[in-house]
Amino acid sequence: MKKSVEEDVFIPLYPRSAVEDKSSLCSKFQERRFWSAVKLLSNVLLWDGIVQEDTVRDLGLSKLLNRYLLLNLLNTPLGPDNIEKCTKVVACLPERWFHNLRSGSTLPELLNFCQHLLQ
């Protein structure tokens, strides 16, 4: 999993003008790479409870979400596309990680993602 996260994930960051047209090659390629990374995030997080939680959180949240996915989310215009992407990312997160958190708090690795959601 570590090798896949570190060597196989690539989401290009194009100027917003290059990806505003959803039919452009840049936009299509960036979208395919984003959804591929979301699928990998889902697969990595499915190992929760089997592999040590620290390892799963590091690979899934610190590396995949914060290093790759969040950059794409921050560069996606606010609207239905961004909401769909955020919803899919949230759906990947294991519920048990949130059972013992105080109201209004989150995991440290999710602070930046939460700030984006609040926007």
Order of alpha helices (4+ residues) and beta strands (2+ residues): alpha-alpha-alpha-alpha-alpha-alpha-alpha
